[in-house]
Amino acid sequence: MKTTIQALLGALMLMLLSLPAIAAASGYTQTRYPIVLVHGLFGFDNAAGVDYWYRIPEELRRSGAQVFVAQVSAAEDTAVRGEQLARQVEDILASTGADKVNLIGHSHGGPTVRYVASVYPQMVASATSVGGVNWGARLADVLQGVVDNVPFSGDIVAYLGNALAGLIDLFSGGGNEQDILAALSSLTTAETIAFNQQYPEGMPSQYCGQGSRVGSNGVSYFSWSGASPLTNGFDPSDALLGATSIVFLGEKNDGLVASCSSHLGMVIRDDYRMNHLDEVNQVLGLHDIWSTDPVTLYRQQANRLKNYSF
């Protein structure tokens, strides 16, 4: 009897150990077109050995995806970032022989991928926004109000913001121009609404609504976001995002973006127990241990893209 139980336990352990290899070999994330990840404000691909998309590209590649990580200006106007991204997409298409790409953008990366999808739809199969600023950022409104109304504050914000963005760009080897005031302006509610009027594909007709999964340009649109600024006591970003969340006056948010503002196309969920940095598995994978692992969401999205007809 003891031998039988030991044999069963051994077989079960062998099966459990085999699951990761089976998942990797299954092509679970093997999309038809390459996936391109696009960072947000003050973001990067890799800076001083730290990945913005912590563990996400590796896990997507492990089960079949072809993944590229874009590097655009850490702080710039949406259209400028979009044109930078478009040139990189052209290079990716040329190097891989693919006809299109699947774009996934976080935070300011959301409108950035939307720009490319709208202006260059022939290159884009899908655009996914994660914690995207699609209806404006309340904190950008507050900071813009300070810049507009407090003497010399614009100079201070420009100096400090561009210095930080330039340092990030230096460590990540991007070589891009930085303009924090242009970035800040483009993320305000007023400028975002104007952007939406010019590039409406995938946008809901009203705040907090659902958009069309397939836009008039033939591109598929998706979104998801978190709604919990505080998620892990060991995560140093929680204190900062908890503080910034006060500008939302009770509206559901991830610490930097209101959940309703993140809506684009098919809204997968807008209330994951994640803050703005958890959405890209930062800081260093620290997140709420009782909720979905952020990496899993990207794997699920890759599988979702694989299973759609495009």
Disulfide bonds with the S-S distance in Angstrom:
Cys208-Cys260 1.88
